[in-house]
């Protein structure tokens, strides 16, 4: 007789316990693994069967392939010497929260379809706002990534223009001026992609010059707005950043907020990376004037030890967001006076993402989270101090939060090529991973600290590796 239904309970219990043991062992040995996957393109694909099994396989065999096939092709974002892009890492309580969320398998479209997800999300994002020192009264909603959160904010800003775009759209109309959004030339590429997705187009984005600290030039910003008004364009939003992707630079939120008020523009603050650092009261001077923001995005999956993906959009006017997106077919109509989260975005069904963030906050507590973030800032500061004392390297941008931008320098070498080769060799070594950007036309290397598993010895290791690699290239 064919076995129907789910995996038997005793088998699930055994497999689950073994898998938790495997994950625990993975974290215990992660230091020994190469940070970047040491495989060639196509290796995993060629190692797997072309078709699915006709009969079910024992889970133990699946677990063997997890170890022998999947693990070698994994880039270890949880590795303490993963310092590229923005160093992020999950935590064990977050993983347990993800596990339970998968078991519940909620589709949180209506309050009725998931009261737990709807209400826990409201409580948890309110806790997050308090931890980060954000203004009271913000409505918070969890999306997947900052790209999507910011796109929703821009859509809400556009809806506030009262141009009937919800009903008439933007195509085939000759009564719409060019709508303009302003941001720094250091702003994340997701802003431009969001404008493309919303039908505003790339020409709607005005990229404003930055100063020597890579913060938006506020005089140039205001001049751009005034110039667009003279040309008959319709400015409607400014995107300011606290912790830009390339350098973790910080825009002047207070001054930009004053400009936004003067011209009646929506102010969106992207602090997807550095928002978590606002848990530290000593860093909140970076967000002076944040009360002027109409919307704010923070990504707990970046530096708040929460498994990817979880981004939070905070917004002052929840009704304008609802007005932009709410669409209720008959089969989803309800009579309860409740929050139905399907009304606030393009998604209908939504995952129970709040559960893992709730686990993380409950387990570590506010002080535990602060202690870990504060330690990362300290460790990055140690690396930055080493750079400043060295005659081989120089800081390429002011040091902010836990990101260090630096350059190698050596007479007789093309220093851009030197830095590219330095990064290539470090990353190929498997011992660490760093990334790069281009600042003032020159290659700069980026070292980000943010892993929950990073210790001072790891910073010493990467500093030693950077220097020995420099010596191998330059011969001194």
Protein Blocks (a to p, Z undefined) as FASTA:
>chain_A
ZZehjddfklmmmmmmmmmmmmmmmmmmmmmpcfbacbdehklmmmpcfbdcfbdcdfkl
mmmmmmmmmmmmpccfkbmklcghjaddddfklmmmmmmmmmnopacfbfmlommlmmmm
mmmmmmmmmmnopaehiacdddfblmlmmmmmmmmmmmmnonommmnomnhpakbccddd
dddfkbcfklmmmmmmnonojmlpccddddfkopacfklmmmmmmmmmmnopacfbdcdd
ehifklopacdfklmmmmmmmnopacdddffkmmmmmmpmklmmmmgoklmpmbdcddfk
lmnopacdddddddfblmlmmmmmgccdfklgcfbdcddfklncfbfbdcdfklmmmmmm
mmnommlmmmmmmmmmmmmmmmmmmmmmpckbccfbdcehjaccdddddehiafklmmmm
mmmmmmmnopaccddddeehiacdddddfbfkbcfklmmmmmmmmmmmmmmmnoZZ
